[in-house]
């Protein structure tokens, strides 16, 4: 806490002092008073000291007084107080002019005033102000603490701050959106201007930062097209800006340290409220996830108990659901390419979760969400009276809307969705989970990513999906199509391509030949070669099925 030169002149020891430099520099602040006993005193000053002297150390050298004034200005001294008629009779006009140009006030101290009265008087005032500031700070802290202990949110904090500083207050998130405000309606007209300012303002930008509080985060800015200044203080949670407190300075309000301390305390309380809310939500989120896991595994004694547990975590358990599995495509490889840390993956998954929950909340869908390591299972309620085809149609529409929203939020990433069949029995949702994850897994294998696949549309892959042992599928493939691939590589042939065209064209030589732009006889020759290489006969129904299944497995394995 400090005292200005102007305020010091009102104290009894200096009430009869004479200011030689006019009004210049009178608002410079005094942190301490020191007596000058040597011409090189500036070597022991740190700034903001009020230097008082009898002039003895500079009496024999007029140039040393000029040097003293310049040096005091350089180290930002508060001012120079001097007694005349003891060693120096007057201050030369050139020195006064220099002091005015440097904005360093020169005060002529009454001859009869003891140094101790000046030192004690100013220091006593500084200590008094510091003690008052401490008491005010404790008062501010108690008010905000009581508000927080009473489960006060941003609205209560903003109202307490308004009552303390008597200035309109806005609490904004980091994007400039309003959380709450505290005012009496006088400044509603400037609300839009404040919010527009905060939507583009960078709290790290240069501004008139407070010099009174060490490392202060407070900044003062002029609000364009209004007569107001705004005080901006960031709300910092875990070293990140989570929002801002913006206070408008009215003409009747003094921009003092008490004002700034109240705002900084409010910012701390907002940060604490944010952390409390976050921790509460995280605990609630874990309870929800555990319930969803139990629901999918059906770890309940009956449906009535399951409904009770759902209500406990804020969900309403319906009779019928479709299960969706959604995850980000190639997140691992994307993470490696960027050289990012684990936080990058977690941030992407958290963004996916928030997008799902925002869509759920905006449309009142009553989704049940289960978080897995790299995938989210979403249980979407369905009308049990709807047909399976109608439910499939509605779920596909919802999935497309969800994927569009997710891809927009992920920017350079995409997401894919697998959809289960309509499940009318909530005790068997584990079947829906397996269908949705299979649709997602094998849909990606067939078409890479950024897709939506319904389990019913997998066709024969629904059967192949049941083979969890990859070795069995590989063995089947080796006995059928792999031999053709080896032959193609060794002879630069196109037997696999020819076989695919043959089956795609209903086993018609002519249609397949036309598609491949080859002669009919060439097509017949290649089919004969396929029979020889595989040991199977494409004209035999059983062998033909084996080759077709082999091609399908090849799509999965590749």
C-alpha positions in Angstrom: 0.0 0.0 0.0 1.3 3.5 -0.8 0.6 7.2 -0.3 0.8 9.8 -3.1 2.9 13.0 -2.8 -0.4 14.9 -3.0 -1.8 12.9 -0.1 1.4 13.3 1.9 1.2 17.1 1.6 -2.1 16.9 3.5 -0.4 15.3 6.5 0.4 17.6 9.4 4.2 17.6 9.0 4.0 18.8 5.4 0.9 20.9 5.4 3.0 24.1 5.2 5.4 22.7 2.6 5.9 24.5 -0.7 5.7 22.7 -4.1 8.2 24.2 -6.5 7.2 22.2 -9.5 3.5 23.0 -9.5 1.0 20.1 -10.0 3.5 18.0 -11.9 4.1 14.5 -10.4 2.0 14.9 -7.3 0.3 11.6 -8.0 3.6 9.7 -7.8 3.4 7.1 -5.0 5.5 6.9 -1.9 6.5 3.5 -0.6 9.0 4.7 2.0 10.8 7.9 3.2 14.6 8.0 3.3 17.1 10.7 4.4 19.8 11.6 1.9 23.2 11.7 3.6 25.5 11.1 0.5 25.4 12.4 -3.1 25.3 8.9 -4.5 22.2 7.9 -2.5 20.5 6.6 -5.7 22.7 3.5 -5.5 20.7 2.4 -2.5 17.2 3.3 -3.7 14.7 0.8 -5.2 12.1 3.2 -6.5 9.1 5.1 -5.0 11.1 6.5 -2.1 10.4 10.1 -1.0 14.0 11.4 -0.5 14.4 14.3 2.0 17.6 16.2 2.5 19.1 19.4 4.0 21.2 19.8 0.9 24.5 19.3 2.7 25.9 16.7 0.3 25.3 18.9 -2.7 26.0 22.3 -1.3 29.4 22.8 -2.9 28.6 21.6 -6.4 25.5 23.0 -8.2 25.9 20.4 -11.0 25.5 17.6 -8.5 21.9 18.8 -7.8 21.1 18.5 -11.5 22.6 15.0 -11.5 20.6 14.1 -8.4 17.3 15.1 -9.9 18.1 13.2 -13.1 19.1 10.1 -11.2 16.1 10.2 -8.9 13.8 10.4 -12.0 15.6 7.4 -13.6 15.0 5.1 -10.6 11.4 6.4 -10.3 11.7 8.0 -6.9 8.5 9.5 -5.6 10.0 13.0 -5.2 12.6 15.2 -3.6 12.0 17.1 -0.3 14.6 19.7 0.7 15.1 22.2 3.5 16.4 25.6 2.4 18.4 28.3 4.2 20.6 25.8 6.0 23.1 24.8 3.3 21.2 25.8 0.1 19.3 29.1 -0.1 17.3 28.4 -3.2 16.8 26.0 -6.0 18.0 27.3 -9.4 15.2 27.9 -12.0 17.1 25.5 -14.4 16.8 22.7 -11.8 13.1 23.4 -11.3 12.5 23.3 -15.1 14.4 20.0 -15.3 12.3 18.5 -12.5 9.1 19.6 -14.3 10.3 18.0 -17.6 11.0 14.8 -15.7 7.8 15.0 -13.7 9.7 14.7 -10.4 8.2 17.0 -7.8 10.4 19.1 -5.6 9.0 20.0 -2.1 10.5 22.7 0.1 10.1 21.3 3.7 9.5 23.9 6.5 12.7 24.5 8.3 11.4 23.8 11.7 9.9 20.3 10.9 12.0 17.4 12.2 12.9 14.6 9.9 11.4 12.1 12.3 8.0 13.8 12.1 7.9 13.4 8.3 9.2 9.9 8.3 6.8 8.7 11.1 3.9 10.6 9.7 4.1 9.2 6.1 5.0 5.6 7.3 2.2 5.7 9.8 -0.3 6.6 7.1 1.1 3.8 4.9 0.8 1.3 7.7 -2.7 2.5 8.5 -3.8 2.0 4.9 -2.2 -1.4 4.8 -4.1 -2.5 7.9 -7.3 -1.1 6.5 -6.7 -2.9 3.3 -6.2 -6.2 5.2 -9.4 -5.6 7.1 -11.3 -4.8 3.9 -9.7 -7.9 2.3 -10.9 -10.1 5.1 -14.4 -8.6 4.8 -14.4 -9.3 1.0 -13.1 -12.9 1.6 -15.8 -13.6 4.2 -18.6 -12.3 2.0 -17.5 -14.5 -1.0 -16.7 -17.5 1.2 -20.2 -17.4 2.8 -21.7 -17.2 -0.7 -19.7 -20.2 -1.8 -20.5 -22.2 1.3 -24.2 -21.5 0.7 -23.7 -23.2 -2.7 -23.8 -19.8 -4.4 -23.1 -19.9 -8.2 -22.0 -17.3 -10.6 -25.1 -15.2 -10.1 -24.6 -15.0 -6.4 -20.9 -14.1 -6.8 -21.6 -11.4 -9.3 -24.3 -9.9 -7.0 -21.9 -9.9 -4.0 -19.2 -8.2 -6.1 -21.7 -5.6 -7.3 -22.7 -4.9 -3.6 -19.0 -4.5 -2.7 -17.8 -2.2 -5.5 -21.1 -0.6 -6.6 -20.2 -1.1 -10.3 -22.0 -3.2 -12.9 -20.5 -6.7 -13.2 -20.5 -9.3 -15.9 -19.1 -12.9 -15.6 -18.3 -14.3 -19.0 -17.0 -17.6 -20.2 -13.7 -17.8 -22.2 -15.6 -17.2 -25.4 -17.3 -14.1 -24.1 -20.7 -15.7 -23.5 -22.4 -14.4 -20.4 -22.7 -16.6 -17.3 -24.4 -14.0 -15.1 -24.4 -10.3 -14.2 -24.8 -8.1 -11.2 -26.2 -4.6 -11.6 -29.3 -2.5 -11.0 -30.3 -2.0 -14.6 -28.5 1.3 -15.1 -26.0 -0.1 -17.6 -28.0 -2.6 -19.6 -27.4 -0.4 -22.7 -23.7 -1.2 -22.7 -24.0 -4.9 -22.1 -23.8 -5.7 -25.8 -20.7 -3.6 -26.2 -19.0 -5.3 -23.3 -19.8 -8.8 -24.6 -18.6 -7.8 -28.1 -15.4 -6.6 -26.6 -14.8 -9.8 -24.6 -15.5 -12.0 -27.5 -12.3 -10.8 -29.3 -10.1 -9.6 -26.4 -7.0 -11.5 -25.4 -6.2 -11.2 -21.7 -2.5 -11.4 -22.5 -2.6 -8.2 -24.6 -1.1 -5.0 -23.4 -3.1 -2.8 -21.1 -3.0 -0.5 -18.2 -2.1 -3.2 -15.7 -2.3 -2.4 -12.0 1.0 -1.5 -10.5 -0.4 -1.8 -7.0 -0.7 -5.6 -6.8 2.4 -7.7 -7.7 1.8 -9.9 -10.7 -1.8 -8.5 -11.0 -4.0 -10.0 -13.7 -6.2 -6.9 -13.7 -6.4 -4.8 -16.8 -8.2 -1.5 -17.5 -9.6 -0.8 -20.9 -11.7 2.0 -22.5 -15.1 0.7 -23.8 -15.5 2.2 -27.3 -18.5 4.4 -28.0 -19.2 4.8 -24.3 -18.0 7.0 -21.5 -16.9 4.0 -19.5 -13.8 2.1 -18.6 -13.9 -1.7 -18.0 -11.9 -3.6 -15.5 -11.1 -7.1 -16.9 -9.9 -10.0 -14.7 -9.4 -13.5 -16.1 -10.8 -16.5 -14.2 -8.0 -19.0 -14.2 -8.5 -22.7 -13.5 -5.5 -25.1 -13.7 -3.4 -22.5 -15.6 -6.0 -22.0 -18.3 -8.4 -19.0 -18.8 -11.9 -20.3 -18.0 -13.7 -17.0 -18.2 -13.6 -13.3 -17.3 -15.0 -10.9 -14.8 -15.7 -7.6 -16.4 -16.6 -4.6 -14.2 -17.7 -1.2 -15.6 -16.2 1.9 -13.9 -18.8 4.5 -13.3 -17.9 8.1 -12.7 -18.9 7.8 -9.0 -16.6 4.8 -8.5 -13.0 5.2 -7.6 -10.5 2.9 -9.3 -8.6 1.9 -6.2 -6.9 -1.1 -4.8 -9.9 -2.2 -2.8 -11.9 -2.2 -6.0 -9.3 -4.5 -7.7 -8.9 -6.8 -4.7 -12.7 -7.4 -4.6 -12.7 -8.3 -8.3 -9.7 -10.6 -7.9 -11.3 -12.3 -5.0 -14.4 -12.8 -7.1 -12.3 -14.3 -9.8 -10.8 -16.8 -7.3 -14.3 -17.7 -6.0 -15.5 -18.2 -9.6 -12.5 -20.5 -10.2 -13.4 -22.5 -7.0 -17.0 -22.7 -8.0 -15.9 -24.0 -11.5 -13.7 -26.7 -9.9 -16.4 -27.7 -7.4 -19.0 -28.0 -10.2 -16.5 -29.9 -12.4 -15.7 -32.3 -9.7 -19.3 -32.9 -8.9 -20.1 -33.5 -12.5 -17.2 -35.9 -12.8 -18.4 -38.0 -9.9 -21.9 -37.9 -11.3 -20.5 -38.9 -14.7 -18.7 -41.9 -13.2 -22.0 -43.1 -11.6 -23.8 -42.7 -14.9 -21.1 -44.7 -16.7 -21.2 -47.5 -14.1 -25.0 -47.7 -14.4 -24.8 -47.9 -18.2 -22.2 -50.7 -17.9 -24.5 -52.6 -15.5 -27.4 -52.0 -17.8 -25.6 -53.5 -20.8 -24.5 -56.5 -18.8 -27.9 -56.6 -17.0 -26.6 -56.7 -13.4 -30.0 -56.0 -11.9 -32.4 -58.3 -10.1 -35.4 -56.9 -12.0 -36.6 -54.0 -14.2 -38.1 -52.1 -11.3 -34.8 -52.0 -9.6 -33.0 -50.9 -12.8 -35.5 -48.0 -13.2 -34.8 -46.9 -9.7 -31.0 -46.9 -10.3 -31.5 -45.0 -13.5 -33.5 -42.3 -11.7 -30.7 -42.0 -9.1 -28.3 -40.9 -11.8 -30.8 -38.7 -13.6 -31.9 -41.0 -16.4 -35.3 -42.4 -17.4 -35.2 -46.0 -18.3 -37.3 -46.8 -21.4 -38.6 -50.1 -22.6 -36.8 -50.3 -25.9 -33.5 -49.1 -27.3 -31.2 -49.2 -30.3 -27.5 -49.3 -29.5 -25.0 -47.1 -31.4 -21.2 -47.5 -31.2 -19.3 -44.3 -32.1 -15.6 -43.6 -32.2 -13.1 -41.4 -33.9 -11.4 -42.8 -37.0 -7.6 -43.5 -36.9 -7.2 -41.5 -33.7 -4.1 -43.4 -32.7 -2.2 -42.9 -36.0 -3.3 -39.3 -36.2 -1.9 -38.8 -32.7 1.4 -40.4 -33.7 1.7 -38.3 -36.9 1.2 -35.1 -34.9 3.7 -36.1 -32.3 1.2 -35.1 -29.6 1.0 -36.4 -26.0 -1.7 -38.5 -24.4 -3.6 -35.3 -23.6 -4.4 -34.9 -27.3 -6.3 -38.2 -27.5 -8.1 -37.4 -24.2 -9.1 -34.0 -25.5 -10.5 -35.4 -28.7 -12.5 -38.1 -26.8 -13.8 -35.4 -24.4 -14.9 -33.3 -27.4 -16.7 -36.3 -28.8 -18.5 -36.9 -25.5 -19.5 -33.2 -25.2 -20.9 -33.2 -28.7 -23.0 -36.2 -28.0 -24.3 -34.8 -24.7 -25.0 -31.4 -26.2 -27.1 -33.0 -29.0 -28.9 -35.1 -26.4 -29.7 -32.0 -24.2 -30.7 -29.8 -27.1 -33.2 -32.3 -28.4 -34.3 -33.9 -25.1 -33.4 -37.4 -26.5 -32.8 -39.1 -23.1 -29.8 -40.9 -24.4 -27.8 -43.3 -22.1 -24.1 -43.0 -22.8 -21.4 -45.5 -21.8 -17.8 -44.5 -22.1 -15.2 -47.1 -23.2 -11.5 -46.6 -23.8 -11.8 -45.5 -27.4 -15.5 -45.8 -28.1 -18.9 -44.5 -26.8 -21.9 -46.7 -26.7 -25.1 -44.7 -27.0 -28.5 -46.2 -26.1 -31.2 -44.4 -28.0 -34.8 -44.9 -26.8 -37.3 -46.1 -29.4 -41.0 -46.4 -29.6 -41.8 -50.1 -29.0 -44.9 -49.8 -31.2 -42.7 -48.9 -34.3 -41.7 -51.5 -36.8 -38.1 -52.6 -37.1 -37.9 -50.9 -40.4 -39.2 -47.6 -39.1 -36.8 -47.7 -36.1 -33.9 -48.5 -38.5 -34.9 -45.5 -40.6 -35.2 -43.1 -37.7 -31.9 -44.3 -36.1 -30.0 -43.9 -39.4 -31.3 -40.3 -39.6 -30.2 -39.6 -36.1 -26.8 -41.1 -36.7 -26.3 -39.0 -39.8 -27.1 -35.8 -37.8 -24.8 -37.0 -35.0 -22.0 -37.7 -37.3 -22.3 -34.4 -39.1 -22.2 -32.5 -35.7 -19.3 -34.6 -34.4 -17.2 -34.2 -37.6 -17.8 -30.4 -37.5 -16.5 -30.3 -33.9 -13.5 -32.5 -34.6 -12.3 -30.4 -37.5 -9.5 -32.5 -39.1 -10.8 -35.8 -37.7 -13.9 -37.9 -38.5 -16.1 -40.4 -36.6 -17.8 -43.6 -37.6 -21.0 -45.2 -36.2 -22.2 -48.8 -35.9 -25.9 -49.5 -35.2 -27.5 -52.5 -33.7 -30.9 -54.0 -34.5 -33.9 -52.7 -32.6 -33.8 -54.2 -29.1 -37.2 -54.6 -27.4 -36.0 -56.2 -24.3 -33.7 -54.0 -22.1 -32.4 -57.2 -20.3 -30.7 -58.2 -23.6 -28.9 -55.0 -24.5 -25.6 -56.9 -24.5 -26.7 -58.3 -27.9 -27.2 -54.8 -29.1 -23.8 -53.8 -27.9 -22.2 -56.7 -29.7 -24.1 -55.9 -32.9 -23.2 -52.2 -32.8 -19.5 -52.8 -32.1 -19.4 -55.4 -34.9 -21.1 -53.1 -37.4 -18.5 -50.4 -36.5 -15.5 -52.7 -36.6 -16.3 -54.6 -39.8 -17.8 -51.6 -41.5 -14.5 -49.8 -41.1 -12.6 -52.8 -42.3 -14.7 -52.8 -45.5 -14.9 -49.1 -46.1 -12.1 -47.5 -44.0 -13.9 -44.8 -42.0 -16.2 -41.8 -41.8 -19.2 -44.1 -42.3 -22.4 -45.3 -40.7 -23.2 -49.0 -40.8 -26.3 -50.9 -39.6 -25.8 -54.5 -38.4 -28.4 -55.8 -40.8 -26.5 -54.3 -43.8 -23.4 -56.4 -43.1 -25.0 -59.3 -45.0 -22.7 -62.4 -44.9 -20.3 -60.4 -42.8 -22.7 -60.8 -39.8 -21.7 -64.5 -39.9 -18.0 -63.9 -40.5 -18.1 -61.4 -37.6 -18.8 -64.3 -35.3 -15.4 -65.8 -35.9 -13.3 -64.1 -33.4 -10.2 -66.2 -34.2 -8.5 -64.5 -37.1 -6.4 -67.7 -37.7 -9.5 -69.5 -38.8 -10.5 -66.8 -41.3 -6.9 -66.7 -42.6 -6.8 -70.4 -43.0 -10.0 -70.4 -45.0 -8.6 -67.6 -47.2 -5.4 -69.4 -47.8 -7.3 -72.4 -49.0 -9.2 -70.4 -51.6 -8.1 -66.9 -52.8 -4.6 -66.6 -51.4 -3.3 -69.1 -54.1 -4.7 -66.8 -56.8 -3.0 -63.8 -55.3 0.4 -65.6 -55.3 -0.2 -66.6 -59.0 -1.1 -63.0 -59.9 2.1 -61.7 -58.3 4.4 -64.3 -60.0 2.8 -64.1 -63.5 1.5 -60.5 -63.4 -2.0 -61.9 -64.0 -5.4 -60.7 -62.9 -7.1 -63.8 -61.8 -8.5 -62.3 -58.5 -9.9 -59.4 -60.4 -11.3 -61.7 -63.1 -13.1 -63.8 -60.4 -14.6 -60.8 -58.7 -16.0 -59.6 -62.1 -17.3 -63.0 -62.9 -19.3 -63.2 -59.6 -20.4 -59.5 -59.9 -21.9 -60.2 -63.3 -24.0 -63.3 -62.3 -21.3 -65.7 -63.6 -21.7 -64.4 -67.1 -18.6 -64.8 -69.3 -19.7 -62.1 -71.7 -20.7 -59.5 -69.2 -17.5 -60.0 -67.1 -15.4 -59.8 -70.3 -17.1 -56.6 -71.3 -16.4 -55.1 -67.9 -12.7 -56.1 -68.0 -12.4 -55.0 -71.7 -11.1 -58.5 -72.7 -12.1 -61.0 -75.3 -14.7 -63.7 -74.5 -12.2 -66.5 -75.0 -9.7 -64.7 -72.7 -12.3 -64.7 -70.0 -13.0 -68.4 -70.5 -9.2 -69.1 -70.4 -8.8 -67.2 -67.1 -11.7 -69.1 -65.5 -10.1 -72.4 -66.4 -6.8 -71.1 -65.0 -8.6 -70.2 -61.7 -9.9 -73.7 -61.4 -6.5 -75.2 -61.9 -4.7 -72.9 -59.4 -7.3 -73.2 -56.6 -8.2 -76.8 -57.2 -11.8 -75.7 -57.1 -14.5 -75.6 -59.8 -16.4 -72.3 -60.3 -19.1 -74.3 -62.1 -19.7 -76.4 -59.0 -22.2 -74.7 -56.6 -20.3 -75.7 -53.4 -16.9 -74.7 -54.8 -18.4 -71.5 -56.1 -19.7 -70.6 -52.6 -16.3 -71.3 -51.1 -14.6 -68.9 -53.5 -17.2 -66.2 -52.9 -16.8 -66.5 -49.1 -13.0 -66.5 -49.6 -13.3 -63.1 -51.4 -15.4 -61.7 -48.6 -12.9 -62.8 -46.0 -10.2 -61.2 -48.1 -11.9 -57.9 -47.7 -11.9 -58.3 -43.9 -8.3 -59.4 -43.7 -7.0 -56.7 -46.0 
